[in-house]
Amino acid sequence: MRTVICLLALLVSISCKQEKKTETEPTQMEKVMIIHDEVMPKMGKLSKLVSELKEKVDTTETGRKYEMAMKDLQKANKSMMDWMMGFGDRFDSDEILNGKELTAEKQAWLNEEEEKVVALKEQINSSIEKAEALLND
């Protein structure tokens, strides 16, 4: 748990310290962090929806739908935490913050991480949309 908190603090500081470049295309690392920064604030909403759904879970068919939506949200949350841990294990702060040149192996990892964070964004957004739609029915 302490590792997760440290990693979250690192990623928050990274996102706060990134400089906005003008008139230049963001690097691949910056694109990955932009997606992270877009999705990270949604984690509070995700937790709130889990709480709302939890109250409605029961053994009825509708109750099971609430449970499925809640589990999707929980899975999205776990995916985000796992992604941040894995990303933090693969790259150091100079590579993330300062654009330090990546080795060929790390460039391959960054390609993988970009794919993962795009899929993660879709998973989080989709699970939130489904939960909200269910709660608003």
C-alpha positions in Angstrom: 0.0 0.0 0.0 2.9 2.3 0.8 4.4 1.7 -2.6 1.1 2.6 -4.3 0.9 5.9 -2.3 4.5 6.7 -3.2 3.9 5.9 -6.9 0.7 8.0 -6.8 2.7 10.9 -5.3 5.4 10.5 -8.0 2.9 10.5 -10.8 1.0 13.5 -9.4 4.3 15.4 -9.1 5.2 14.4 -12.6 2.0 15.6 -14.0 2.3 18.9 -12.1 5.9 19.5 -13.2 5.5 18.8 -16.9 6.1 21.8 -18.9 3.6 22.7 -21.6 5.5 23.1 -24.9 4.3 25.5 -27.4 4.1 24.8 -31.1 5.8 21.4 -30.8 4.2 18.0 -31.0 4.3 16.2 -27.5 6.8 13.3 -27.2 5.5 9.8 -26.9 6.2 9.9 -23.1 4.3 13.2 -22.8 1.3 11.7 -24.7 1.3 8.8 -22.3 1.3 11.2 -19.3 -1.4 13.4 -20.9 -3.7 10.3 -21.1 -2.8 9.4 -17.5 -3.5 13.0 -16.4 -6.8 13.0 -18.2 -8.0 9.8 -16.5 -6.5 10.1 -13.0 -9.1 12.7 -11.8 -11.9 10.3 -12.7 -10.8 7.9 -10.0 -12.7 9.8 -7.4 -15.8 9.6 -9.5 -15.2 6.0 -10.0 -15.1 5.4 -6.2 -18.2 7.4 -5.7 -20.1 5.3 -8.2 -18.9 2.1 -6.6 -20.4 3.3 -3.3 -23.7 4.3 -4.9 -24.0 0.9 -6.7 -23.0 -1.0 -3.6 -26.1 0.2 -1.8 -28.3 -1.2 -4.6 -26.8 -4.6 -4.9 -29.2 -7.5 -4.0 -30.2 -10.9 -5.3 -32.8 -9.5 -7.9 -31.9 -9.3 -11.6 -31.6 -5.5 -11.3 -29.5 -5.9 -8.2 -27.1 -8.2 -10.1 -26.8 -5.6 -12.8 -25.7 -3.1 -10.2 -23.2 -5.6 -8.9 -21.8 -6.2 -12.4 -21.4 -2.5 -12.9 -19.7 -2.1 -9.5 -17.3 -4.9 -10.3 -16.5 -3.3 -13.7 -15.6 0.0 -11.8 -13.5 -1.9 -9.3 -11.7 -3.7 -12.1 -11.0 -0.4 -13.8 -9.7 1.0 -10.6 -7.4 -2.0 -10.1 -6.2 -1.7 -13.7 -5.2 1.9 -13.1 -3.3 1.1 -9.9 -1.6 -1.8 -11.6 -0.7 0.3 -14.7 0.9 3.0 -12.5 2.9 0.5 -10.6 4.2 -1.2 -13.7 4.9 2.1 -15.4 6.8 3.4 -12.4 8.8 0.2 -12.3 9.9 0.6 -15.9 10.9 4.2 -16.1 12.8 6.6 -13.9 12.0 10.2 -13.2 14.5 11.6 -15.6 12.9 9.6 -18.4 9.4 10.6 -17.4 10.1 14.3 -16.4 13.1 15.4 -18.4 12.9 13.5 -21.6 16.0 11.4 -21.0 16.7 9.3 -24.0 15.4 5.8 -23.8 17.2 2.6 -24.6 15.8 0.4 -27.4 14.3 -1.9 -24.7 12.7 1.0 -22.9 11.4 2.4 -26.1 9.7 -0.9 -26.8 8.3 -0.7 -23.2 7.0 2.8 -23.9 5.2 1.5 -27.0 3.5 -1.1 -24.8 2.7 1.3 -22.1 1.1 3.7 -24.6 -1.2 0.9 -25.8 -2.0 -0.1 -22.2 -2.9 3.5 -21.1 -5.1 4.0 -24.1 -7.0 0.8 -23.3 -7.1 1.8 -19.6 -8.7 5.1 -20.6 -11.4 3.3 -22.5 -12.0 0.8 -19.7 -12.4 3.6 -17.1 -14.6 5.8 -19.3 -16.7 2.9 -20.4 -17.3 1.6 -16.8 -18.2 5.0 -15.6 -20.6 5.6 -18.5 -22.3 2.2 -17.9 -22.6 2.8 -14.2 -24.1 6.3 -14.6 -26.5 5.0 -17.2 -27.7 2.2 -14.9 -28.0 4.6 -11.9 -30.0 7.1 -14.0 -32.5 4.5 -15.3 
